Amino acid sequence: MGSGATGRLAAMLTSFIEGLLCCLTSKPANTVVPVETSEPADGYEFVEVKPGRVLRVRHIIPDRPAVEEPSLGGIVSCKRKITVYRNGQLFIENLGERASAELKTCQNGETEPNSTVEVELTDCRNSSPPVSIPEARSDSVTAGNNGASETGSAGEAPAAGQAEQSQQPRKRRRKPKRTVVIDCERRIAACKGTHSDVALFFIHGVGGSLDIWGSQLDFFSRLGYEVIAPDLAGHGASSSPHIAAAYTFYALAEDMRLIFKRYAKKRNILIGHSYGVSFCTFLAHEFPDQIQKMVMINGGGPTALEPSLCSIFNLPTCVLHCLSPLLAWSFLKAGFAQQGSREKQLLKEYNAFNVSSFVLRAMMSGQYWPEGDEVYHAELTVPVLLVHGMHDKFVPVEEDQRMAEILLMAFLKVLEDGSHMVMLECPEAVNTLLHEFFLWEPVTLPPPKKEPKARPETAKPQTDNTSEPAMVRPATARQT
């Protein structure tokens, strides 16, 4: 028997014995206390968000050799109408006059950074492929069974059959349950490391810690960005209250709200991974004017959170503790595209999936957030970059595609060599992709120029071609 197999067997026996003692003594297994850190001055801080509830935060303020004034960027018209029917069906209409054209051109006149895909909204009542919605004008846009179809002044009168089809939806028009109208303008500018009003927030998911962002924190702090990355309660070196209510979505979201208020700048960018994406979405709703951009890494679809009743995480804590080696092995298989010695070292080095059985159970059972449905996500007006690892077995790519369809301004990028922990597997690719998105800004197209009206001629026409030409007074230039 090899040394690796012997180590795994010893870990399983130790875990089983501890779990058995937990059940016999009715004491929780592996209660977690804050991890000792030997780097209190290396950007690590401990913030007491509530009495007795302390979170570890890594806060790096770089030394900028030069501070650059931010550019004005471009203005994007955020106009859309969201209609929810009583049967749960959702219909979204983009009403912005030039939103599509503004997003398709970057500041340098080229396409989106790194050829990211722009997904336009389609009819949300089916799974038809994305269809670009035309620019809004006096025409009416209706949703049929095959996506959005346009009817209106097309230059020719519609045929008789088409007229009958256009009248069918009117006969069976349903009363909407509620309607949400968004009408605002958002200025989006490049966020550089030399801009002192920019801060980056990194939020991890279940079982992780701020250490999983190590490559990103080092990369962007070297570029001059101010970075903030907290440990969720019960994770990393944060305190671990032994009460399940401390790990509900609302309790954790309140922690992130207080952390954001403490470190926020004028322009902030949120980067979330997995469950952390939900907290980023919550903050984008709470502080819409302070969030400049947002990144969702393997965050899943725009659905309300609800804990599963038939889940392994509903087992008693002592049983989960006995199964912890199996759970860690399953996470390695599902979270990484490859399962070699490098991936095992990454799990250990970056403190990933190193959380107590009690905290893990409370986190999974506390994922209740009914407000975070499709309408909640469709109301976001912030530009969003979605990063998905192709081999992710936790989040199917279809869920991120659905998220891209729902959001107003979304760019979806799929990394073929990555899985759920793509920031650990492909740090260079993720860093480059995020940096290009931070520097992206739309171009506001100038309004069409109105042709000047022709001035009537006052000179009499000449009847004799041989006569001298009439004297014409040169027009004086007038500044407009």
Wavefront OBJ file of the C-alpha trace (Angstrom):
o trace
v 0.000 0.000 0.000
v 1.450 3.359 -1.027
v 2.052 6.264 1.314
v -0.763 8.274 -0.284
v -3.315 5.508 0.258
v -2.075 5.039 3.822
v -2.549 8.749 4.526
v -6.065 8.743 3.141
v -6.967 5.655 5.180
v -5.590 7.250 8.350
v -7.550 10.439 7.678
v -10.762 8.472 7.157
v -10.241 6.486 10.389
v -9.484 9.655 12.344
v -12.535 11.384 10.916
v -14.737 8.380 11.700
v -13.537 8.178 15.314
v -14.033 11.924 15.861
v -17.504 11.735 14.376
v -18.401 8.763 16.573
v -17.228 10.626 19.677
v -19.271 13.613 18.543
v -22.437 11.509 18.388
v -21.763 9.850 21.761
v -20.906 13.038 23.637
v -23.414 15.282 21.789
v -20.657 17.805 21.182
v -20.073 19.439 17.814
v -17.208 18.087 15.765
v -14.239 20.189 14.743
v -15.477 23.526 16.037
v -13.489 26.122 14.146
v -11.770 29.048 15.781
v -10.061 31.858 13.871
v -6.924 30.604 12.199
v -3.765 32.153 13.559
v -2.123 34.436 11.049
v 1.544 35.341 11.185
v 1.113 38.265 8.815
v -0.930 40.868 10.693
v 0.890 43.706 8.967
v 0.840 42.276 5.442
v -2.464 43.831 4.517
v -4.560 41.717 6.919
v -7.113 43.359 9.189
v -9.742 42.052 11.583
v -13.055 43.890 11.440
v -15.775 43.426 14.035
v -18.963 43.752 12.012
v -21.087 42.900 15.060
v -20.277 42.273 18.703
v -18.353 39.005 18.759
v -18.518 38.602 14.968
v -15.065 39.291 13.551
v -14.071 38.945 9.899
v -10.573 38.773 8.511
v -10.044 41.169 5.609
v -7.070 41.521 3.344
v -6.777 45.179 2.391
v -3.916 46.264 0.167
v -3.347 49.957 -0.532
v -0.624 50.119 -3.184
v 1.951 52.846 -3.549
v 0.973 54.572 -6.766
v 3.898 56.334 -8.423
v 1.484 58.588 -10.294
v -2.201 59.317 -10.004
v -4.147 59.777 -13.199
v -7.453 61.547 -13.561
v -10.206 59.167 -14.690
v -11.688 59.600 -18.127
v -15.289 60.604 -18.679
v -16.094 57.334 -20.413
v -19.378 56.850 -22.206
v -23.031 57.125 -21.297
v -25.271 54.121 -21.818
v -29.031 54.466 -21.893
v -30.546 51.892 -19.528
v -34.169 51.612 -20.532
v -36.121 48.381 -20.289
v -39.542 47.122 -19.346
v -39.879 43.934 -17.308
v -43.280 42.262 -17.247
v -44.085 39.346 -14.951
v -47.242 37.347 -15.605
v -49.231 35.417 -13.037
v -48.076 32.051 -14.347
v -44.454 33.001 -13.687
v -43.551 33.860 -17.272
v -41.208 36.785 -17.816
v -40.996 39.175 -20.755
v -38.267 41.795 -21.104
v -38.154 44.628 -23.599
v -35.028 46.703 -24.110
v -36.086 50.266 -24.891
v -32.709 51.989 -25.131
v -32.265 53.865 -28.392
v -28.583 53.161 -28.867
v -27.729 50.637 -26.127
v -26.859 47.882 -28.587
v -24.624 50.088 -30.704
v -22.896 51.543 -27.653
v -21.924 48.126 -26.339
v -20.564 46.808 -29.615
v -17.770 49.357 -29.871
v -14.960 49.930 -27.404
v -13.084 53.125 -26.812
v -10.396 52.210 -29.374
v -12.962 51.424 -32.038
v -12.394 47.675 -31.922
v -14.644 44.891 -30.732
v -15.116 43.890 -27.130
v -11.989 42.968 -25.167
v -10.752 39.424 -25.739
v -13.658 38.767 -28.121
v -16.151 38.458 -25.307
v -19.673 37.639 -26.379
v -22.469 40.127 -26.034
v -25.832 38.460 -25.442
v -29.016 40.365 -26.118
v -32.279 39.683 -24.322
v -34.743 37.334 -25.950
v -38.185 36.136 -25.026
v -37.721 34.519 -21.632
v -40.644 32.163 -22.041
v -38.691 29.623 -24.027
v -35.162 28.401 -24.582
v -34.724 29.744 -28.092
v -31.263 30.966 -29.118
v -30.380 34.619 -28.485
v -31.814 37.098 -30.968
v -30.672 40.703 -31.181
v -33.405 43.117 -30.289
v -33.559 46.035 -32.750
v -33.196 49.623 -31.699
v -36.290 50.993 -30.067
v -38.433 53.358 -32.062
v -42.131 53.885 -32.647
v -42.528 50.223 -33.690
v -43.984 47.705 -31.293
v -42.003 44.649 -30.231
v -43.919 41.524 -29.337
v -42.728 38.091 -28.276
v -43.811 35.042 -30.169
v -42.958 31.392 -29.745
v -39.706 31.715 -31.652
v -38.218 34.793 -30.028
v -38.769 38.522 -30.410
v -40.414 39.628 -33.628
v -40.784 43.190 -34.821
v -43.961 44.668 -36.244
v -44.560 48.211 -37.293
v -43.646 50.613 -40.054
v -41.545 48.380 -42.299
v -42.183 50.370 -45.445
v -44.766 47.943 -46.827
v -48.160 46.890 -45.637
v -48.116 43.404 -44.015
v -49.751 40.552 -45.804
v -53.171 39.314 -44.776
v -51.779 36.208 -43.039
v -49.240 38.277 -41.135
v -51.941 40.708 -40.036
v -53.978 37.834 -38.624
v -50.942 36.478 -36.742
v -50.166 39.898 -35.294
v -53.704 40.129 -33.973
v -53.673 36.728 -32.242
v -51.723 37.823 -29.140
v -54.187 40.652 -28.603
v -57.105 38.222 -28.293
v -55.415 36.242 -25.528
v -53.649 39.094 -23.763
v -53.027 38.318 -20.144
v -52.958 40.736 -17.282
v -49.449 41.084 -15.875
v -48.799 40.413 -12.225
v -46.425 43.352 -12.042
v -44.426 45.568 -14.345
v -41.035 47.131 -13.680
v -39.818 50.008 -15.826
v -36.168 51.091 -15.726
v -35.289 54.441 -17.234
v -31.875 55.847 -16.404
v -28.488 56.640 -17.863
v -25.243 55.182 -16.581
v -21.786 56.598 -17.178
v -19.215 53.844 -17.599
v -15.516 54.625 -17.684
v -12.265 52.701 -17.659
v -10.993 51.785 -14.197
v -7.201 51.898 -14.078
v -4.793 51.159 -11.280
v -3.675 54.783 -11.416
v -7.166 55.980 -10.484
v -7.354 56.684 -6.759
v -11.164 56.449 -6.714
v -11.303 52.751 -7.686
v -11.488 49.762 -5.324
v -11.809 46.049 -6.113
v -13.828 43.731 -3.845
v -13.298 39.948 -4.040
v -15.892 37.664 -2.371
v -15.427 33.882 -2.202
v -18.044 31.145 -1.955
v -18.879 28.197 0.307
v -15.863 26.423 1.734
v -13.343 28.920 0.383
v -11.438 31.804 1.879
v -9.803 35.005 0.740
v -6.690 32.944 0.010
v -8.228 31.591 -3.210
v -7.854 35.115 -4.633
v -4.120 35.179 -3.936
v -3.062 35.405 -7.598
v -5.629 38.106 -8.340
v -4.834 40.186 -5.246
v -1.105 40.171 -5.997
v -1.610 40.883 -9.701
v -3.949 43.846 -9.335
v -2.196 45.360 -6.339
v 1.016 45.436 -8.396
v -0.908 47.334 -11.080
v -1.861 49.971 -8.518
v -5.403 48.843 -7.632
v -6.682 48.963 -4.095
v -8.022 45.470 -3.306
v -10.279 44.213 -0.521
v -11.021 40.526 0.130
v -12.911 39.342 3.245
v -13.285 35.889 4.776
v -16.921 34.948 5.205
v -18.003 34.040 8.713
v -16.819 30.529 9.589
v -14.231 30.578 6.800
v -10.519 31.247 6.797
v -9.506 33.250 9.862
v -12.922 34.797 10.553
v -14.801 33.923 13.712
v -17.135 30.907 13.636
v -20.295 31.411 15.709
v -21.786 28.068 16.704
v -25.334 28.974 15.736
v -26.911 28.127 12.394
v -28.617 31.511 12.090
v -25.200 33.138 11.755
v -24.738 31.567 8.304
v -27.976 32.430 6.549
v -27.796 34.422 3.336
v -29.159 37.535 5.016
v -26.638 37.367 7.883
v -23.703 36.966 5.496
v -25.069 39.626 3.127
v -25.280 42.086 6.016
v -21.631 41.339 6.808
v -20.649 42.130 3.220
v -22.718 45.314 3.280
v -20.835 46.562 6.333
v -17.473 45.601 4.809
v -18.391 47.442 1.621
v -19.411 50.592 3.472
v -16.138 50.549 5.368
v -13.798 50.275 2.364
v -15.827 51.580 -0.607
v -14.505 54.274 -2.919
v -16.342 56.402 -5.433
v -16.101 53.709 -8.100
v -16.064 50.069 -7.034
v -15.822 46.768 -8.882
v -17.255 43.585 -7.377
v -15.755 40.177 -8.182
v -17.593 37.125 -6.865
v -17.096 33.390 -7.168
v -19.857 30.786 -6.874
v -21.999 31.676 -3.819
v -20.108 34.971 -3.567
v -21.821 36.117 -6.779
v -25.107 36.342 -4.886
v -23.567 38.753 -2.382
v -22.169 40.857 -5.235
v -25.629 41.033 -6.787
v -27.059 42.061 -3.425
v -24.487 44.860 -3.088
v -25.133 46.044 -6.651
v -28.781 46.538 -5.711
v -27.954 48.208 -2.412
v -25.363 50.636 -3.851
v -26.167 51.086 -7.560
v -24.407 54.450 -7.851
v -21.154 53.204 -6.335
v -20.804 49.974 -8.312
v -19.032 50.620 -11.602
v -18.708 47.043 -12.866
v -19.190 43.478 -11.674
v -17.629 40.084 -12.418
v -19.439 36.766 -11.912
v -17.203 33.678 -11.905
v -19.150 30.399 -12.136
v -22.077 31.992 -10.337
v -24.948 30.060 -11.900
v -28.304 31.176 -13.224
v -30.549 34.074 -12.130
v -32.713 31.989 -9.834
v -33.902 32.550 -6.284
v -31.943 30.625 -3.672
v -33.694 27.832 -1.832
v -32.001 25.020 0.129
v -32.524 21.516 -1.138
v -34.531 19.208 1.093
v -32.885 16.062 -0.266
v -29.230 16.927 0.201
v -26.332 15.189 1.850
v -25.734 18.388 3.808
v -28.961 17.817 5.744
v -27.312 14.898 7.550
v -26.244 15.412 11.167
v -23.006 17.258 11.684
v -21.222 14.237 13.147
v -22.138 12.159 10.106
v -20.853 14.890 7.774
v -17.641 14.928 9.779
v -17.226 11.213 9.180
v -17.782 11.811 5.474
v -15.452 14.815 5.263
v -12.651 12.923 3.419
v -15.195 11.743 0.849
v -16.593 15.258 0.486
v -13.105 16.687 -0.014
v -12.383 14.073 -2.678
v -15.696 14.830 -4.416
v -14.915 18.555 -4.384
v -11.530 17.872 -5.966
v -13.153 15.796 -8.722
v -15.902 18.324 -9.453
v -14.035 21.573 -8.828
v -10.949 21.005 -10.978
v -10.573 19.973 -14.591
v -7.652 17.730 -13.583
v -7.031 15.926 -10.321
v -3.261 15.695 -10.054
v -0.752 16.575 -7.385
v -0.824 20.225 -8.510
v -4.559 20.524 -7.855
v -4.222 18.879 -4.439
v -1.473 21.311 -3.576
v -3.677 24.214 -4.685
v -6.441 23.052 -2.343
v -4.016 22.935 0.552
v -2.044 26.071 -0.275
v -5.050 28.326 -0.904
v -7.118 26.998 2.014
v -9.981 25.914 -0.260
v -12.734 23.666 1.106
v -11.233 23.846 4.574
v -14.292 24.463 6.702
v -15.922 22.664 9.632
v -18.805 20.256 9.098
v -21.113 22.449 11.173
v -20.364 25.577 9.145
v -20.687 23.646 5.879
v -24.083 22.286 6.893
v -25.310 25.675 8.121
v -24.104 27.427 4.948
v -25.876 25.003 2.630
v -29.132 24.986 4.602
v -29.072 28.781 4.967
v -29.101 29.552 1.247
v -32.606 31.002 1.260
v -33.018 34.172 -0.822
v -36.416 34.338 -2.563
v -35.849 37.934 -3.728
v -32.925 36.945 -5.970
v -35.052 35.823 -8.910
v -34.838 36.712 -12.606
v -36.551 40.067 -12.129
v -34.062 41.000 -9.419
v -31.169 40.301 -11.799
v -32.900 41.926 -14.778
v -33.118 45.186 -12.828
v -29.317 45.488 -12.669
v -27.897 48.212 -14.894
v -24.216 47.626 -14.109
v -21.985 46.032 -16.787
v -21.243 42.407 -15.922
v -18.498 40.050 -17.074
v -19.366 36.370 -16.697
v -16.443 33.920 -16.545
v -17.215 30.222 -16.817
v -14.936 27.179 -16.628
v -15.896 24.719 -19.332
v -15.348 21.646 -17.106
v -17.341 22.983 -14.151
v -19.474 20.152 -12.738
v -21.160 22.344 -10.129
v -22.504 25.037 -12.474
v -23.533 24.049 -16.035
v -22.652 26.524 -18.762
v -26.355 26.825 -19.607
v -26.942 28.582 -16.296
v -24.365 31.273 -17.022
v -25.790 31.628 -20.531
v -29.204 32.193 -19.001
v -27.728 34.799 -16.687
v -26.190 36.580 -19.676
v -29.571 36.678 -21.397
v -31.319 38.195 -18.403
v -28.767 40.906 -17.612
v -28.902 44.235 -19.427
v -25.165 44.500 -20.176
v -23.414 41.139 -20.044
v -20.260 39.687 -21.579
v -19.823 35.903 -21.325
v -16.389 34.294 -21.586
v -15.825 30.543 -21.367
v -12.353 29.236 -20.497
v -11.829 25.791 -21.967
v -9.064 24.731 -19.563
v -10.869 25.722 -16.374
v -13.446 24.268 -14.037
v -15.207 25.607 -10.935
v -11.971 26.859 -9.362
v -10.881 28.579 -12.554
v -9.079 31.394 -10.727
v -6.691 28.781 -9.296
v -6.389 26.688 -12.452
v -5.918 29.524 -14.967
v -4.775 32.566 -12.960
v -3.047 34.306 -15.885
v -6.048 33.976 -18.190
v -8.469 35.144 -15.497
v -6.282 38.107 -14.542
v -5.946 39.218 -18.159
v -9.655 38.870 -18.795
v -10.597 40.836 -15.695
v -8.070 43.586 -16.403
v -9.324 44.099 -19.951
v -12.862 44.326 -18.619
v -11.821 46.905 -16.024
v -10.281 49.038 -18.789
v -13.285 48.715 -21.096
v -15.564 51.670 -21.612
v -18.327 52.188 -24.177
v -18.414 54.863 -26.803
v -21.418 57.119 -26.841
v -22.380 57.564 -30.443
v -23.064 61.184 -31.443
v -26.650 62.005 -32.352
v -27.401 62.091 -36.070
v -26.715 65.465 -37.636
v -29.673 67.346 -38.989
v -29.289 68.542 -42.537
v -29.662 72.338 -42.812
v -32.716 73.531 -44.642
v -32.070 74.905 -48.135
v -32.381 78.670 -48.224
v -34.530 80.031 -51.091
v -32.579 81.809 -53.830
v -33.313 85.502 -54.186
v -31.293 86.228 -57.333
v -33.182 86.196 -60.591
v -32.190 83.466 -63.014
v -30.073 84.558 -65.962
v -31.682 84.200 -69.354
v -28.650 85.138 -71.442
v -25.674 82.771 -71.264
v -23.336 85.352 -72.742
v -23.984 88.004 -70.113
v -21.660 88.531 -67.178
v -22.193 86.297 -64.185
v -24.204 87.722 -61.362
v -22.252 88.917 -58.343
v -22.807 86.629 -55.370
v -21.898 87.823 -51.874
v -19.811 85.210 -50.073
v -21.481 83.677 -47.051
v -19.915 84.543 -43.769
v -18.977 81.659 -41.479
v -21.233 81.480 -38.468
v -20.224 79.485 -35.389
v -22.779 77.149 -34.008
l 1 2 3 4 5 6 7 8 9 10 11 12 13 14 15 16 17 18 19 20 21 22 23 24 25 26 27 28 29 30 31 32 33 34 35 36 37 38 39 40 41 42 43 44 45 46 47 48 49 50 51 52 53 54 55 56 57 58 59 60 61 62 63 64 65 66 67 68 69 70 71 72 73 74 75 76 77 78 79 80 81 82 83 84 85 86 87 88 89 90 91 92 93 94 95 96 97 98 99 100 101 102 103 104 105 106 107 108 109 110 111 112 113 114 115 116 117 118 119 120 121 122 123 124 125 126 127 128 129 130 131 132 133 134 135 136 137 138 139 140 141 142 143 144 145 146 147 148 149 150 151 152 153 154 155 156 157 158 159 160 161 162 163 164 165 166 167 168 169 170 171 172 173 174 175 176 177 178 179 180 181 182 183 184 185 186 187 188 189 190 191 192 193 194 195 196 197 198 199 200 201 202 203 204 205 206 207 208 209 210 211 212 213 214 215 216 217 218 219 220 221 222 223 224 225 226 227 228 229 230 231 232 233 234 235 236 237 238 239 240 241 242 243 244 245 246 247 248 249 250 251 252 253 254 255 256 257 258 259 260 261 262 263 264 265 266 267 268 269 270 271 272 273 274 275 276 277 278 279 280 281 282 283 284 285 286 287 288 289 290 291 292 293 294 295 296 297 298 299 300 301 302 303 304 305 306 307 308 309 310 311 312 313 314 315 316 317 318 319 320 321 322 323 324 325 326 327 328 329 330 331 332 333 334 335 336 337 338 339 340 341 342 343 344 345 346 347 348 349 350 351 352 353 354 355 356 357 358 359 360 361 362 363 364 365 366 367 368 369 370 371 372 373 374 375 376 377 378 379 380 381 382 383 384 385 386 387 388 389 390 391 392 393 394 395 396 397 398 399 400 401 402 403 404 405 406 407 408 409 410 411 412 413 414 415 416 417 418 419 420 421 422 423 424 425 426 427 428 429 430 431 432 433 434 435 436 437 438 439 440 441 442 443 444 445 446 447 448 449 450 451 452 453 454 455 456 457 458 459 460 461 462 463 464 465 466 467 468 469 470 471 472 473 474 475 476 477 478 479 480
